[in-house]
Amino acid sequence: MSIIGNINTATAADGSQSAQAQAKLEDDLNQFLNLLVAQLQNQDPLDPLDANEFTSQLVQFASVEQQIFQNSNLEKLLNLQETSQISQMVDFIGNRIQFSSQKLPVENGKAEFTYTIPPGVREANINISNSAGLNVFFANAETNAGTHTFNWTGLDKNGNQVADGTYTLLVSATDAFGKLSEVEYTVFGTVTGAGVDNGDTELFVGENLAIGVDKILSVKKPAAQSN
């Protein structure tokens, strides 16, 4: 039962917080009305119930229902905004992006990444591990200060082709005193989808590697589409 008739024209979406609050309010209101009817049927004619008291309670129910109505509309607006964000991200699908991450997508047996070496590095090594944490590739890295690009053929340290998927990249760099230096990374991958998680828009790269749009540094069309 709805106290204010036009409120039912905007029913909260099933499973939403507004829908749960609306269901709870309806239960409370039904209990209140049943109790009120019972009291009216059994009231003392010489000492009737105070109409102002239960009218005030009905007004409070109406006020709560109005707030739920407003929250429901707000939830709908947020859902529309998320849908709009996803629609905007559709243009990324199929394109190759560069983004900040140590998660390395291997696509079609290959992977590409960059690493930035700070000044003063004497020794640096590239390590790539699989999802189980096992090292599958090792190589010497450049020690000159600056950004370096590395194209991995996807062959592991035994010369076997690794499977497509998400790997973890680590470039360990040390100075003349053996102290570790901080290394920055960017990786490349092809966008396969888009979505929203807790209000944050994400792109999916390779086999469902989720990337926040704030991590994207560049976007390029595949070579076949560049013309």
Buried (B, 14 or more C-beta within 10 A) or exposed (E): EBBEEEBEEEEBEEEBEBBEBBEEBBEEBEEBBEEBEEEEEEEEEEEEEEEEEBEEEBEEBBEBBEEBBEBBEEBBEEEEEBEEBBEEBEEBEEBBBBBBBBBBBBBEEBBBBBBBBEEBBEBBEBBBBBEEEEEBBEEEBBBEEEEBEBEBEBBBEEEEEBEBBBBBBBBEBBBEEEEEBEBEBBBBBBBBBBBBEEEEBBBBBBBEBBBBBEBBEEBEEEEEEEE
